[in-house]
Amino acid sequence: MDRNVLDGALSAHCEYPGSEEDRDTVQQEIRSKSFLVTDFFGSSGEVTDPYPDNGDEKSLKEYHDCAQFLTDLMSTRLDRLVDFLRRPAPNPAMKRMVAFGSRRLSP
């Protein structure tokens, strides 16, 4: 997810067809769960997208470099991910599904 996609996701609550209170709740839920992986793990920048795979050595190197970058990034701050996953939901009474028409933000 790049910065533009994240910004779009963070503003998606504006399209929610509920009350202002519902939109505020949706905004809080989105902001509590949406991050750039680099920001989440305490780094900066963006992950280079290796797509497309052209079946050549250059593509293989790009996929390898991306996987290595992600491995290095996560291995230094795995505790951050574990803490995030163990944290209780901010709104446990709320059903954990958010959708806009056919677009779903959660399962």
N, C-alpha and C positions, 0 to 999 in steps of 0.2 A: 504494500500500500504506500503510495507516495503522498506527499504533503497535500496535493490537490484533491486526491481521493479522500484523505482523512478530513479535510475541511468540508467536503461535501457530506460525508457521513455525520460530522458534528453539527451540521445545520439541517439535517433531515427531519428533525423534530418539527420544523416549521410546516411540513407537509402533513403532519399527523392530523387526521380528521376528528379530533376530540376537543375537549374543553381546554382552556388555557392551563388549568392545573394538570390535565393529562399530558399536554405538550411539555410542561416543565418537568414532569416525572420522566417522560421519554428522553428529554435532553440530559437529565442527570444520569440515567441509565447508559446512554450512549457515551457520555464523557467519562464515565467510570470504567468503561470497557474498551475504548478505542484509542490505540496508540500506534505510533510508528515503532517498529521493532527496535530501531536504533535508539530512539528516545527511551523506550521502556527499559532497555538494558544499559542505560547511562552513557550512550555514545552519541554521535551526531551524524548528519548526512543521511543518505539513503542507500538501500541495497540495490545494486545494479541488477536489472532484470536480464537474465541470460537468454530469454526467448528471442528468436526462434531457434530451434535445434535443427541445423542444416545437415547433421550427420557427418560433419567434418571435424578436423582437429581443433579448429578455432572454436567451434561450438562446444566441444568437449572441454576445452580449457575454460571457457566462460562459465559453464555449469560447475566445473570443479572449483573455480575461484569463488563463485557465489556460495557454494556449499561450505567452503573453507572459511569465508568471511562470517557466515551465520554460525558456524561451529565455534569460532573464536569469540564472537560476540556473546553468545549464550553461555559458553563455558566459564566466562569470567564473572557472570552475575546470575547464575542459576538460582541462587537463593532468592533473588527478586521474583522470579517466576513462581517458585514454591510458595513464597509469602502471599503473592497475589491470588494463587489458586486456593489457598487455605482461608483467605479472608472471607468472612460471612458476607452474604449478599446485602447491599445497602437497603434494600426494600424487600425483605423475605416474604411478605404477604402477597407481593405482586407476582402474578404468573410470569414466568420467564420466556415470553414470546413477544416480539415486537415485529409488526409487519405493516407495510403500506401497500395495499392492493396485493399484487402478486410478488412484491419485493419484501423479503423477510430479512430482518436483522439478527434474528436468533432462531434456533431450532424450535 
